């Protein structure tokens, strides 16, 4: 029992001695090993307060600063200052009281948010620089036009039309002195061997009127890139023509046609242009003239294509070859479709008719071969004297025909008693 009591007293004594030794060791470290030391922290980034809020509201912008970082020499206990890095230090410059453009010398504030314990015992014995000089300019903004250069190529038979940009302008904001120099937002579009329209996204460079880049602190834009559309269309030469209507003894083989311009250039999608090989200006009836015909036609442009040549009209000249004309006095005048109960008789007894054909065919044509037929169906049950158009027929030879349409006949219509 006595031995057990002695053992307990020995353990208590050992515990007291251990605690006393720990205290003495701690006091030694604190007083001798953890002494005051100097420590340098370099490259601490400067943070500006109010630059994006207050100054922006006052139409001011920071365009320069004497330094963007600070070096500090610190004094304190080794255990406190030795671990401090630039991430543990915050350097702030308050700009909220600046109201006009100019240069301002600002003393910065130093905080140690990364030091959890002992920061109040950290002393700054030197700092470089001592203060920050800030240049503040008046802010300006304006829209600038996007202009571009195409650095590429299109395939043979295709054409590049004007490139389109979205948006068409860029809003530039920044120091008035810099903004005043900016004239364009310049882009370069690079595509090769294009056969169809393409789109893409491209960045831009702010330039002056001479194409020189304008750069500087404080310049911002409302967009960082623009969308472009490169319209590529097919180019095709298409001939112009007229539709020949045979008549008056003349056929298409007798008609010599000249058209000015003979060809126009069209642009459009390949799908549409591949189906267009000829554009008809209209029709020419060979029975309506004797030897030559001339008329200006409007050029009809198909839908969804464009006339690259620019001509809107074409002059058509038609000359008949290998035929001759002959005048015949026609006395055979027939009246058709006389209404029942009515009688009709011709007041006109003869009409000179111009007939056309080959010389050998015209030799056999006389007055008996020419008949003028007048259709009275349109008169109905009406009486009186009317001048009506007649149609000329040549009975003897289908290779000979009448020229012109001005063969009117005066007809007298009466009701039967």
C-alpha positions as a LaTeX table, in Angstrom:
\begin{tabular}{lrrr}
\hline
Residue & $x$ (\AA) & $y$ (\AA) & $z$ (\AA) \\
\hline
Unk1 & 0.00 & 0.00 & 0.00 \\
Unk2 & 2.90 & 2.25 & 0.83 \\
Unk3 & 4.55 & 1.45 & $-2.50$ \\
Unk4 & 1.40 & 2.43 & $-4.41$ \\
Unk5 & 1.26 & 5.79 & $-2.63$ \\
Unk6 & 4.87 & 6.47 & $-3.48$ \\
Unk7 & 4.25 & 5.61 & $-7.14$ \\
Unk8 & 1.40 & 8.11 & $-7.36$ \\
Unk9 & 3.53 & 10.85 & $-5.83$ \\
Unk10 & 6.28 & 10.11 & $-8.38$ \\
Unk11 & 3.85 & 10.46 & $-11.38$ \\
Unk12 & 2.58 & 13.78 & $-10.07$ \\
Unk13 & 6.09 & 15.02 & $-9.67$ \\
Unk14 & 6.95 & 13.94 & $-13.24$ \\
Unk15 & 3.89 & 15.78 & $-14.62$ \\
Unk16 & 4.81 & 18.99 & $-12.79$ \\
Unk17 & 8.36 & 18.78 & $-14.04$ \\
Unk18 & 7.18 & 18.23 & $-17.69$ \\
Unk19 & 4.88 & 21.23 & $-17.61$ \\
Unk20 & 7.58 & 23.39 & $-16.12$ \\
Unk21 & 10.03 & 22.27 & $-18.81$ \\
Unk22 & 7.53 & 23.08 & $-21.60$ \\
Unk23 & 6.93 & 26.56 & $-20.20$ \\
Unk24 & 10.63 & 27.21 & $-19.96$ \\
Unk25 & 11.13 & 25.97 & $-23.54$ \\
Unk26 & 8.34 & 28.17 & $-24.85$ \\
Unk27 & 9.77 & 31.18 & $-23.06$ \\
Unk28 & 13.15 & 30.42 & $-24.60$ \\
Unk29 & 11.72 & 30.21 & $-28.13$ \\
Unk30 & 9.69 & 33.37 & $-27.67$ \\
Unk31 & 12.49 & 35.39 & $-26.20$ \\
Unk32 & 15.47 & 34.08 & $-28.10$ \\
Unk33 & 14.38 & 32.22 & $-31.31$ \\
Unk34 & 11.16 & 34.16 & $-32.24$ \\
Unk35 & 12.78 & 37.54 & $-32.21$ \\
Unk36 & 11.81 & 40.56 & $-34.38$ \\
Unk37 & 12.91 & 40.30 & $-38.03$ \\
Unk38 & 12.56 & 42.21 & $-41.28$ \\
Unk39 & 10.75 & 40.67 & $-44.29$ \\
Unk40 & 10.25 & 42.07 & $-47.80$ \\
Unk41 & 7.08 & 41.34 & $-49.80$ \\
Unk42 & 7.31 & 42.37 & $-53.48$ \\
Unk43 & 4.89 & 42.79 & $-56.38$ \\
Unk44 & 1.70 & 43.42 & $-54.39$ \\
Unk45 & $-0.94$ & 44.45 & $-56.95$ \\
Unk46 & $-2.67$ & 47.79 & $-56.43$ \\
Unk47 & $-6.46$ & 47.74 & $-56.22$ \\
Unk48 & $-8.43$ & 50.91 & $-57.09$ \\
Unk49 & $-11.70$ & 51.58 & $-55.28$ \\
Unk50 & $-14.45$ & 53.31 & $-57.27$ \\
Unk51 & $-12.82$ & 53.01 & $-60.70$ \\
Unk52 & $-15.67$ & 51.01 & $-62.25$ \\
Unk53 & $-18.58$ & 52.56 & $-60.37$ \\
Unk54 & $-18.12$ & 56.11 & $-59.10$ \\
Unk55 & $-15.73$ & 57.31 & $-61.83$ \\
Unk56 & $-17.77$ & 55.67 & $-64.55$ \\
Unk57 & $-20.90$ & 57.43 & $-63.28$ \\
Unk58 & $-19.01$ & 60.73 & $-63.47$ \\
Unk59 & $-17.86$ & 59.99 & $-67.05$ \\
Unk60 & $-14.24$ & 59.68 & $-65.92$ \\
Unk61 & $-11.70$ & 56.97 & $-66.68$ \\
Unk62 & $-8.24$ & 56.11 & $-65.35$ \\
Unk63 & $-5.76$ & 56.24 & $-68.21$ \\
Unk64 & $-2.47$ & 55.90 & $-66.37$ \\
Unk65 & $-0.77$ & 55.16 & $-63.07$ \\
Unk66 & 2.77 & 55.54 & $-61.83$ \\
Unk67 & 2.89 & 51.96 & $-60.55$ \\
Unk68 & 0.65 & 48.94 & $-60.63$ \\
Unk69 & 2.30 & 47.12 & $-57.74$ \\
Unk70 & 3.98 & 47.91 & $-54.42$ \\
Unk71 & 6.96 & 46.46 & $-52.48$ \\
Unk72 & 6.79 & 46.47 & $-48.65$ \\
Unk73 & 9.44 & 45.85 & $-45.96$ \\
Unk74 & 7.78 & 44.52 & $-42.82$ \\
Unk75 & 8.98 & 44.27 & $-39.19$ \\
Unk76 & 7.59 & 41.79 & $-36.70$ \\
Unk77 & 8.03 & 38.50 & $-34.97$ \\
Unk78 & 9.59 & 35.88 & $-37.17$ \\
Unk79 & 6.61 & 33.57 & $-36.71$ \\
Unk80 & 4.28 & 36.31 & $-38.00$ \\
Unk81 & 6.09 & 38.13 & $-40.81$ \\
Unk82 & 8.14 & 35.29 & $-42.29$ \\
Unk83 & 5.11 & 33.46 & $-43.76$ \\
Unk84 & 3.55 & 36.61 & $-45.26$ \\
Unk85 & 3.35 & 36.59 & $-49.09$ \\
Unk86 & 1.85 & 39.11 & $-51.49$ \\
Unk87 & $-1.40$ & 37.17 & $-51.48$ \\
Unk88 & $-1.79$ & 37.99 & $-47.79$ \\
Unk89 & $-1.56$ & 41.76 & $-48.36$ \\
Unk90 & $-4.16$ & 44.11 & $-49.88$ \\
Unk91 & $-3.13$ & 47.50 & $-51.32$ \\
Unk92 & $-6.06$ & 49.84 & $-52.04$ \\
Unk93 & $-6.28$ & 53.35 & $-53.50$ \\
Unk94 & $-9.55$ & 55.20 & $-52.99$ \\
Unk95 & $-10.62$ & 57.25 & $-56.03$ \\
Unk96 & $-14.22$ & 57.93 & $-55.01$ \\
Unk97 & $-13.63$ & 61.62 & $-54.24$ \\
Unk98 & $-12.22$ & 62.44 & $-57.71$ \\
Unk99 & $-14.68$ & 64.51 & $-59.72$ \\
Unk100 & $-12.66$ & 66.05 & $-62.56$ \\
Unk101 & $-9.96$ & 64.98 & $-65.00$ \\
Unk102 & $-6.33$ & 65.46 & $-63.93$ \\
Unk103 & $-3.36$ & 63.85 & $-62.18$ \\
Unk104 & $-3.68$ & 62.87 & $-58.54$ \\
Unk105 & $-1.09$ & 61.64 & $-56.00$ \\
Unk106 & $-2.74$ & 59.04 & $-53.79$ \\
Unk107 & $-1.50$ & 57.45 & $-50.56$ \\
Unk108 & $-2.51$ & 53.81 & $-50.52$ \\
Unk109 & $-3.92$ & 51.77 & $-47.67$ \\
Unk110 & $-2.26$ & 48.50 & $-46.55$ \\
Unk111 & $-4.20$ & 45.63 & $-45.00$ \\
Unk112 & $-3.24$ & 42.08 & $-44.04$ \\
Unk113 & $-6.41$ & 40.02 & $-44.63$ \\
Unk114 & $-4.32$ & 36.87 & $-45.11$ \\
Unk115 & $-2.67$ & 37.09 & $-41.68$ \\
Unk116 & $-4.98$ & 35.39 & $-39.18$ \\
Unk117 & $-3.08$ & 36.28 & $-35.97$ \\
Unk118 & $-0.57$ & 38.91 & $-35.02$ \\
Unk119 & $-1.22$ & 41.34 & $-37.88$ \\
Unk120 & $-1.52$ & 44.18 & $-35.38$ \\
Unk121 & 2.10 & 43.58 & $-34.44$ \\
Unk122 & 3.31 & 43.87 & $-38.07$ \\
Unk123 & 4.99 & 47.21 & $-38.79$ \\
Unk124 & 5.74 & 48.70 & $-42.22$ \\
Unk125 & 9.22 & 50.15 & $-42.09$ \\
Unk126 & 9.45 & 50.99 & $-45.82$ \\
Unk127 & 7.33 & 50.92 & $-48.94$ \\
Unk128 & 8.07 & 51.50 & $-52.59$ \\
Unk129 & 6.64 & 53.60 & $-54.05$ \\
Unk130 & 5.47 & 55.86 & $-51.26$ \\
Unk131 & 2.35 & 56.88 & $-53.18$ \\
Unk132 & 0.57 & 56.21 & $-56.49$ \\
Unk133 & 0.08 & 58.92 & $-59.13$ \\
Unk134 & $-3.17$ & 58.37 & $-61.04$ \\
Unk135 & $-4.06$ & 60.09 & $-64.33$ \\
Unk136 & $-7.80$ & 60.57 & $-64.85$ \\
Unk137 & $-9.31$ & 61.67 & $-68.18$ \\
Unk138 & $-12.78$ & 62.61 & $-69.30$ \\
Unk139 & $-14.62$ & 59.64 & $-70.75$ \\
Unk140 & $-16.16$ & 59.81 & $-74.23$ \\
Unk141 & $-18.20$ & 57.39 & $-76.31$ \\
Unk142 & $-19.23$ & 57.15 & $-79.95$ \\
Unk143 & $-20.32$ & 54.59 & $-82.53$ \\
Unk144 & $-17.75$ & 53.71 & $-85.21$ \\
Unk145 & $-18.43$ & 52.01 & $-88.52$ \\
Unk146 & $-17.21$ & 48.50 & $-89.19$ \\
Unk147 & $-15.12$ & 48.26 & $-92.36$ \\
Unk148 & $-13.53$ & 45.10 & $-93.63$ \\
Unk149 & $-11.08$ & 43.61 & $-96.07$ \\
Unk150 & $-11.61$ & 40.26 & $-97.76$ \\
Unk151 & $-8.40$ & 38.27 & $-97.75$ \\
Unk152 & $-9.35$ & 35.25 & $-99.84$ \\
Unk153 & $-10.87$ & 34.11 & $-103.13$ \\
Unk154 & $-14.00$ & 32.83 & $-104.83$ \\
Unk155 & $-14.17$ & 29.97 & $-107.30$ \\
Unk156 & $-14.21$ & 30.63 & $-111.04$ \\
Unk157 & $-17.67$ & 31.63 & $-112.26$ \\
Unk158 & $-18.64$ & 33.12 & $-108.90$ \\
Unk159 & $-18.63$ & 36.63 & $-107.54$ \\
Unk160 & $-18.27$ & 38.15 & $-104.10$ \\
Unk161 & $-20.91$ & 40.71 & $-103.16$ \\
Unk162 & $-20.65$ & 43.28 & $-100.38$ \\
Unk163 & $-19.85$ & 41.72 & $-97.01$ \\
Unk164 & $-22.46$ & 42.31 & $-94.32$ \\
Unk165 & $-21.62$ & 42.82 & $-90.64$ \\
Unk166 & $-23.71$ & 42.45 & $-87.50$ \\
Unk167 & $-23.73$ & 44.82 & $-85.73$ \\
Unk168 & $-22.93$ & 47.46 & $-88.33$ \\
Unk169 & $-21.30$ & 49.76 & $-85.76$ \\
Unk170 & $-19.30$ & 49.32 & $-82.56$ \\
Unk171 & $-19.82$ & 51.54 & $-79.51$ \\
Unk172 & $-16.41$ & 52.77 & $-78.30$ \\
Unk173 & $-15.91$ & 54.15 & $-74.79$ \\
Unk174 & $-12.79$ & 55.60 & $-73.23$ \\
Unk175 & $-10.64$ & 58.72 & $-72.80$ \\
Unk176 & $-11.88$ & 61.53 & $-75.01$ \\
Unk177 & $-8.43$ & 62.07 & $-76.49$ \\
Unk178 & $-8.21$ & 58.46 & $-77.68$ \\
Unk179 & $-11.84$ & 58.11 & $-78.73$ \\
Unk180 & $-11.57$ & 61.21 & $-80.94$ \\
Unk181 & $-8.83$ & 59.48 & $-82.97$ \\
Unk182 & $-10.89$ & 56.37 & $-83.74$ \\
Unk183 & $-12.63$ & 56.28 & $-87.11$ \\
Unk184 & $-13.26$ & 52.61 & $-87.91$ \\
Unk185 & $-13.49$ & 49.14 & $-86.44$ \\
Unk186 & $-11.43$ & 47.23 & $-88.99$ \\
Unk187 & $-11.91$ & 43.51 & $-89.65$ \\
Unk188 & $-10.19$ & 41.05 & $-91.98$ \\
Unk189 & $-12.22$ & 38.14 & $-93.37$ \\
Unk190 & $-10.16$ & 35.19 & $-94.57$ \\
Unk191 & $-11.90$ & 32.52 & $-96.71$ \\
Unk192 & $-10.73$ & 30.66 & $-99.81$ \\
Unk193 & $-12.28$ & 29.29 & $-103.03$ \\
Unk194 & $-15.87$ & 30.10 & $-102.08$ \\
Unk195 & $-18.81$ & 28.76 & $-104.10$ \\
Unk196 & $-21.59$ & 29.79 & $-101.71$ \\
Unk197 & $-22.37$ & 32.39 & $-99.06$ \\
Unk198 & $-20.69$ & 31.86 & $-95.69$ \\
Unk199 & $-20.89$ & 33.36 & $-92.20$ \\
Unk200 & $-18.48$ & 33.57 & $-89.28$ \\
Unk201 & $-17.23$ & 35.52 & $-86.26$ \\
Unk202 & $-14.20$ & 37.81 & $-86.44$ \\
Unk203 & $-12.47$ & 40.24 & $-84.07$ \\
Unk204 & $-11.75$ & 43.86 & $-85.00$ \\
Unk205 & $-9.08$ & 46.51 & $-84.54$ \\
Unk206 & $-9.88$ & 50.14 & $-83.73$ \\
Unk207 & $-8.12$ & 52.38 & $-86.27$ \\
Unk208 & $-7.80$ & 56.02 & $-87.21$ \\
Unk209 & $-8.72$ & 57.43 & $-90.63$ \\
Unk210 & $-5.34$ & 56.31 & $-92.03$ \\
Unk211 & $-5.77$ & 52.73 & $-90.89$ \\
Unk212 & $-3.36$ & 52.97 & $-87.95$ \\
Unk213 & $-4.34$ & 51.06 & $-84.81$ \\
Unk214 & $-5.50$ & 53.18 & $-81.86$ \\
Unk215 & $-4.60$ & 51.62 & $-78.51$ \\
Unk216 & $-4.46$ & 52.91 & $-74.95$ \\
Unk217 & $-5.60$ & 52.34 & $-71.40$ \\
Unk218 & $-9.27$ & 52.75 & $-70.70$ \\
Unk219 & $-10.61$ & 51.90 & $-74.18$ \\
Unk220 & $-13.59$ & 49.54 & $-74.14$ \\
Unk221 & $-16.22$ & 48.46 & $-76.67$ \\
Unk222 & $-19.75$ & 47.14 & $-76.31$ \\
Unk223 & $-18.85$ & 43.98 & $-78.29$ \\
Unk224 & $-15.61$ & 42.05 & $-78.66$ \\
Unk225 & $-16.30$ & 40.50 & $-82.08$ \\
Unk226 & $-18.71$ & 40.86 & $-84.99$ \\
Unk227 & $-20.61$ & 38.40 & $-87.17$ \\
Unk228 & $-19.94$ & 38.57 & $-90.90$ \\
Unk229 & $-21.83$ & 37.24 & $-93.89$ \\
Unk230 & $-19.96$ & 36.85 & $-97.18$ \\
Unk231 & $-22.56$ & 36.73 & $-100.01$ \\
Unk232 & $-21.22$ & 34.66 & $-102.92$ \\
Unk233 & $-23.27$ & 34.40 & $-106.09$ \\
Unk234 & $-22.88$ & 32.64 & $-109.41$ \\
Unk235 & $-22.21$ & 34.77 & $-112.52$ \\
Unk236 & $-23.64$ & 33.64 & $-115.84$ \\
Unk237 & $-23.87$ & 35.22 & $-119.31$ \\
Unk238 & $-27.34$ & 34.68 & $-120.77$ \\
Unk239 & $-28.34$ & 35.39 & $-124.40$ \\
Unk240 & $-31.34$ & 37.54 & $-125.27$ \\
Unk241 & $-33.78$ & 36.48 & $-127.95$ \\
Unk242 & $-37.22$ & 37.00 & $-129.48$ \\
Unk243 & $-39.86$ & 34.45 & $-130.42$ \\
Unk244 & $-40.58$ & 34.56 & $-134.16$ \\
Unk245 & $-44.18$ & 34.03 & $-135.25$ \\
Unk246 & $-44.28$ & 33.00 & $-138.93$ \\
Unk247 & $-46.74$ & 34.82 & $-141.18$ \\
Unk248 & $-47.21$ & 36.76 & $-144.38$ \\
Unk249 & $-45.26$ & 34.17 & $-146.36$ \\
Unk250 & $-42.22$ & 34.50 & $-144.10$ \\
Unk251 & $-40.81$ & 31.99 & $-141.66$ \\
Unk252 & $-38.07$ & 31.99 & $-139.08$ \\
Unk253 & $-35.57$ & 31.02 & $-141.78$ \\
Unk254 & $-36.25$ & 34.34 & $-143.53$ \\
Unk255 & $-35.79$ & 36.50 & $-140.43$ \\
Unk256 & $-32.38$ & 38.00 & $-139.66$ \\
Unk257 & $-32.52$ & 39.15 & $-136.03$ \\
Unk258 & $-30.12$ & 41.60 & $-134.36$ \\
Unk259 & $-30.37$ & 42.36 & $-130.63$ \\
Unk260 & $-28.37$ & 44.98 & $-128.77$ \\
Unk261 & $-27.11$ & 43.92 & $-126.28$ \\
Unk262 & $-27.08$ & 40.28 & $-127.37$ \\
Unk263 & $-26.00$ & 39.00 & $-123.94$ \\
Unk264 & $-26.39$ & 40.15 & $-120.34$ \\
Unk265 & $-24.67$ & 38.92 & $-117.17$ \\
Unk266 & $-26.83$ & 37.65 & $-114.35$ \\
Unk267 & $-25.95$ & 36.89 & $-110.73$ \\
Unk268 & $-27.82$ & 34.63 & $-108.36$ \\
Unk269 & $-27.80$ & 31.19 & $-106.82$ \\
Unk270 & $-26.32$ & 28.38 & $-108.90$ \\
Unk271 & $-29.56$ & 26.41 & $-108.54$ \\
Unk272 & $-31.57$ & 29.13 & $-110.30$ \\
Unk273 & $-29.00$ & 30.25 & $-112.89$ \\
Unk274 & $-28.31$ & 26.71 & $-114.08$ \\
Unk275 & $-31.90$ & 26.58 & $-115.35$ \\
Unk276 & $-31.66$ & 29.87 & $-117.30$ \\
Unk277 & $-30.00$ & 29.68 & $-120.72$ \\
Unk278 & $-32.02$ & 32.28 & $-122.67$ \\
Unk279 & $-34.24$ & 35.25 & $-121.92$ \\
Unk280 & $-37.08$ & 35.97 & $-124.34$ \\
Unk281 & $-37.80$ & 39.65 & $-124.83$ \\
Unk282 & $-41.15$ & 38.96 & $-126.46$ \\
Unk283 & $-42.57$ & 37.89 & $-129.81$ \\
Unk284 & $-42.28$ & 39.31 & $-133.32$ \\
Unk285 & $-45.09$ & 38.55 & $-135.77$ \\
Unk286 & $-43.61$ & 38.45 & $-139.28$ \\
Unk287 & $-46.98$ & 39.15 & $-140.83$ \\
Unk288 & $-47.07$ & 42.65 & $-139.33$ \\
Unk289 & $-44.29$ & 44.19 & $-141.44$ \\
Unk290 & $-43.04$ & 43.99 & $-144.99$ \\
Unk291 & $-39.24$ & 43.91 & $-144.91$ \\
Unk292 & $-37.86$ & 45.36 & $-141.63$ \\
Unk293 & $-38.94$ & 45.73 & $-138.03$ \\
Unk294 & $-37.49$ & 47.57 & $-135.06$ \\
Unk295 & $-38.59$ & 47.86 & $-131.45$ \\
Unk296 & $-37.15$ & 48.52 & $-127.99$ \\
Unk297 & $-38.01$ & 45.79 & $-125.49$ \\
Unk298 & $-37.76$ & 45.89 & $-121.72$ \\
Unk299 & $-35.46$ & 43.10 & $-120.52$ \\
Unk300 & $-37.44$ & 40.83 & $-118.15$ \\
Unk301 & $-35.24$ & 39.66 & $-115.30$ \\
Unk302 & $-36.27$ & 36.36 & $-113.64$ \\
Unk303 & $-37.12$ & 36.42 & $-109.96$ \\
Unk304 & $-34.31$ & 36.02 & $-107.40$ \\
Unk305 & $-31.55$ & 36.97 & $-109.86$ \\
Unk306 & $-29.90$ & 40.31 & $-110.57$ \\
Unk307 & $-28.80$ & 41.99 & $-113.78$ \\
Unk308 & $-25.09$ & 42.56 & $-113.35$ \\
Unk309 & $-24.76$ & 44.25 & $-116.77$ \\
Unk310 & $-27.16$ & 47.00 & $-115.82$ \\
Unk311 & $-29.03$ & 47.28 & $-119.15$ \\
Unk312 & $-32.78$ & 47.49 & $-118.70$ \\
Unk313 & $-33.74$ & 47.60 & $-122.41$ \\
Unk314 & $-32.69$ & 45.90 & $-125.61$ \\
Unk315 & $-33.08$ & 47.12 & $-129.20$ \\
Unk316 & $-34.39$ & 44.46 & $-131.61$ \\
Unk317 & $-34.00$ & 44.76 & $-135.39$ \\
Unk318 & $-35.54$ & 42.12 & $-137.70$ \\
Unk319 & $-34.82$ & 42.09 & $-141.43$ \\
Unk320 & $-36.43$ & 39.65 & $-143.87$ \\
Unk321 & $-34.20$ & 38.04 & $-146.50$ \\
Unk322 & $-34.97$ & 36.14 & $-149.71$ \\
Unk323 & $-38.56$ & 37.43 & $-150.13$ \\
Unk324 & $-40.32$ & 39.95 & $-152.33$ \\
Unk325 & $-43.66$ & 41.74 & $-152.11$ \\
Unk326 & $-46.46$ & 42.32 & $-154.55$ \\
Unk327 & $-49.61$ & 44.45 & $-154.38$ \\
Unk328 & $-52.85$ & 42.82 & $-155.38$ \\
Unk329 & $-56.31$ & 44.41 & $-155.68$ \\
Unk330 & $-58.59$ & 42.04 & $-153.78$ \\
Unk331 & $-62.27$ & 42.05 & $-154.79$ \\
Unk332 & $-63.31$ & 38.81 & $-153.07$ \\
Unk333 & $-64.77$ & 39.93 & $-149.75$ \\
Unk334 & $-66.72$ & 37.40 & $-147.69$ \\
Unk335 & $-68.96$ & 38.07 & $-144.69$ \\
Unk336 & $-69.30$ & 35.31 & $-142.10$ \\
Unk337 & $-71.58$ & 34.78 & $-139.08$ \\
Unk338 & $-74.37$ & 37.17 & $-140.09$ \\
Unk339 & $-77.09$ & 37.00 & $-137.41$ \\
Unk340 & $-80.30$ & 35.23 & $-138.36$ \\
Unk341 & $-82.95$ & 37.68 & $-139.53$ \\
Unk342 & $-80.35$ & 40.21 & $-140.61$ \\
Unk343 & $-78.68$ & 41.00 & $-143.91$ \\
Unk344 & $-75.21$ & 42.39 & $-144.52$ \\
Unk345 & $-73.49$ & 43.74 & $-147.58$ \\
Unk346 & $-70.10$ & 45.28 & $-148.15$ \\
Unk347 & $-69.82$ & 48.94 & $-148.85$ \\
Unk348 & $-66.12$ & 48.43 & $-149.61$ \\
Unk349 & $-65.83$ & 46.78 & $-153.01$ \\
Unk350 & $-62.07$ & 46.24 & $-153.21$ \\
Unk351 & $-58.96$ & 46.47 & $-151.11$ \\
Unk352 & $-55.30$ & 46.67 & $-151.99$ \\
Unk353 & $-53.41$ & 43.82 & $-150.29$ \\
Unk354 & $-49.65$ & 43.51 & $-149.93$ \\
Unk355 & $-48.60$ & 39.91 & $-150.40$ \\
Unk356 & $-45.15$ & 38.47 & $-149.81$ \\
Unk357 & $-43.24$ & 35.39 & $-150.82$ \\
Unk358 & $-40.51$ & 34.14 & $-153.07$ \\
Unk359 & $-40.36$ & 35.78 & $-156.47$ \\
Unk360 & $-41.35$ & 32.62 & $-158.34$ \\
Unk361 & $-44.37$ & 32.10 & $-156.10$ \\
Unk362 & $-45.59$ & 35.68 & $-156.44$ \\
Unk363 & $-45.71$ & 35.44 & $-160.28$ \\
Unk364 & $-48.77$ & 33.18 & $-160.12$ \\
Unk365 & $-50.75$ & 35.27 & $-157.63$ \\
Unk366 & $-53.61$ & 37.41 & $-158.93$ \\
Unk367 & $-56.79$ & 38.98 & $-157.53$ \\
Unk368 & $-58.76$ & 35.71 & $-157.69$ \\
Unk369 & $-56.36$ & 34.07 & $-155.22$ \\
Unk370 & $-56.87$ & 36.69 & $-152.51$ \\
Unk371 & $-59.91$ & 36.56 & $-150.23$ \\
Unk372 & $-60.75$ & 38.98 & $-147.41$ \\
Unk373 & $-62.97$ & 37.40 & $-144.75$ \\
Unk374 & $-64.89$ & 39.56 & $-142.27$ \\
Unk375 & $-66.37$ & 37.93 & $-139.14$ \\
Unk376 & $-69.63$ & 39.56 & $-137.97$ \\
Unk377 & $-70.06$ & 37.43 & $-134.85$ \\
Unk378 & $-69.13$ & 40.34 & $-132.66$ \\
Unk379 & $-71.84$ & 42.58 & $-134.09$ \\
Unk380 & $-74.76$ & 40.46 & $-132.96$ \\
Unk381 & $-78.24$ & 41.86 & $-133.56$ \\
Unk382 & $-77.24$ & 45.37 & $-134.47$ \\
Unk383 & $-77.95$ & 47.42 & $-137.53$ \\
Unk384 & $-76.01$ & 50.17 & $-139.18$ \\
Unk385 & $-72.73$ & 50.71 & $-140.94$ \\
Unk386 & $-69.50$ & 49.37 & $-139.39$ \\
Unk387 & $-65.81$ & 49.41 & $-140.27$ \\
Unk388 & $-64.54$ & 45.93 & $-139.46$ \\
Unk389 & $-61.14$ & 44.26 & $-139.68$ \\
Unk390 & $-60.82$ & 41.58 & $-142.32$ \\
Unk391 & $-58.48$ & 38.63 & $-142.47$ \\
Unk392 & $-56.66$ & 37.92 & $-145.73$ \\
Unk393 & $-56.29$ & 34.39 & $-147.11$ \\
Unk394 & $-54.25$ & 33.30 & $-150.12$ \\
Unk395 & $-55.88$ & 30.24 & $-151.65$ \\
Unk396 & $-53.38$ & 29.25 & $-154.32$ \\
Unk397 & $-50.05$ & 28.98 & $-152.45$ \\
Unk398 & $-49.36$ & 28.47 & $-148.75$ \\
Unk399 & $-45.87$ & 29.95 & $-149.20$ \\
Unk400 & $-47.36$ & 33.34 & $-149.96$ \\
Unk401 & $-49.07$ & 35.46 & $-147.33$ \\
Unk402 & $-50.54$ & 38.87 & $-146.73$ \\
Unk403 & $-48.53$ & 41.47 & $-144.86$ \\
Unk404 & $-50.06$ & 43.82 & $-142.29$ \\
Unk405 & $-53.37$ & 43.91 & $-140.46$ \\
Unk406 & $-54.94$ & 47.15 & $-141.62$ \\
Unk407 & $-57.43$ & 45.58 & $-144.01$ \\
Unk408 & $-60.69$ & 47.09 & $-142.84$ \\
Unk409 & $-63.97$ & 46.65 & $-144.69$ \\
Unk410 & $-67.07$ & 48.84 & $-144.33$ \\
Unk411 & $-70.21$ & 46.69 & $-143.89$ \\
Unk412 & $-73.85$ & 47.77 & $-143.95$ \\
Unk413 & $-76.18$ & 45.63 & $-141.73$ \\
Unk414 & $-79.96$ & 45.74 & $-141.94$ \\
Unk415 & $-82.79$ & 43.78 & $-140.34$ \\
Unk416 & $-84.88$ & 41.66 & $-142.67$ \\
Unk417 & $-88.53$ & 42.71 & $-143.11$ \\
\hline
\end{tabular}
